[in-house]
């Protein structure tokens, strides 16, 4: 998809590493160099003019509702506390007018804060239509799911 816009939402240092890598891999692409001090209006303008944008999670609030066709989340929801997972899925629901793909641990145990997140613990919005929810073929301790968000 050479004409798509790619928006990465993550936390440091992963966001910085991705920005450095993708900027060097695609030097011809317009990169949204969003700063922590940018206003929501500045963030929205920069993202709308970019081919690739990098945002911190709280900056995603600057994106217009239903402005994402496909949202991917791979192996990160299980790192969050239950209320953070719920907030992240609400953000995905607000932003996505299309599909949400998720690939997560079937069961994740965090020994430091004693949180266990199982496949059935994700608060998927009731209006999403599940297209599939199946064990991952390669990483057999993961599952993958695809939802239509409209």
PEKABEL-V890420 format. One record per backbone hydrogen bond with DSSP energy under -0.5 kcal/mol. CO is the residue of the C=O (numbers start at 1). NH is the residue of the N-H. E is the energy in kcal/mol with one decimal. If there is no record, write none. Layout:
BEGIN
{{CO/NH/E} {CO/NH/E}}
END
This chain:
BEGIN
{{1/4/-1.5} {5/7/-0.5} {6/8/-0.5} {6/53/-2.8} {7/9/-0.5} {8/10/-0.5} {8/55/-3.3} {11/14/-0.5} {11/15/-1.8} {13/17/-2.4} {14/18/-2.5} {15/19/-2.3} {16/20/-2.6} {17/21/-2.5} {18/22/-3.0} {19/23/-2.1} {20/24/-1.7} {21/25/-2.2} {22/26/-2.3} {24/27/-0.5} {26/29/-1.6} {29/31/-0.6} {30/51/-2.9} {30/52/-2.2} {31/33/-0.9} {32/34/-1.4} {32/54/-0.9} {35/38/-1.4} {39/43/-2.6} {40/44/-2.6} {41/45/-2.1} {42/46/-2.6} {43/47/-2.6} {44/48/-2.2} {45/49/-1.2} {47/50/-1.2} {51/6/-2.9} {52/32/-2.9} {53/8/-3.1} {55/10/-2.0} {56/59/-1.4} {56/60/-0.7} {57/60/-1.2} {58/61/-0.9} {59/62/-2.0} {60/63/-1.7} {64/67/-1.1} {68/97/-2.9} {69/99/-2.5} {71/101/-2.7} {73/75/-0.5} {73/103/-2.2} {76/79/-1.6} {77/80/-2.0} {81/84/-0.9} {81/85/-2.4} {82/86/-2.3} {83/87/-1.9} {84/88/-2.6} {85/89/-2.5} {86/90/-2.0} {87/91/-2.2} {88/92/-2.4} {89/93/-2.3} {90/94/-2.3} {91/95/-2.3} {92/96/-2.3} {94/66/-2.4} {95/68/-2.4} {95/97/-0.5} {98/149/-2.5} {98/150/-0.6} {99/71/-2.5} {100/147/-2.4} {101/73/-2.2} {102/145/-2.8} {103/75/-3.9} {104/143/-2.6} {106/119/-2.1} {108/110/-0.5} {108/117/-2.6} {109/111/-0.8} {110/114/-1.3} {110/115/-0.8} {115/110/-2.8} {116/118/-0.5} {117/108/-2.9} {118/121/-2.3} {119/122/-0.7} {122/124/-2.2} {125/128/-1.6} {128/130/-0.6} {129/148/-2.8} {132/146/-2.4} {134/144/-3.1} {138/140/-1.3} {139/142/-2.1} {141/106/-2.9} {141/107/-0.5} {142/136/-2.4} {143/104/-1.8} {144/134/-2.7} {145/102/-2.8} {146/131/-3.3} {146/132/-1.4} {147/100/-2.5} {147/149/-0.6} {148/129/-2.5}}
END
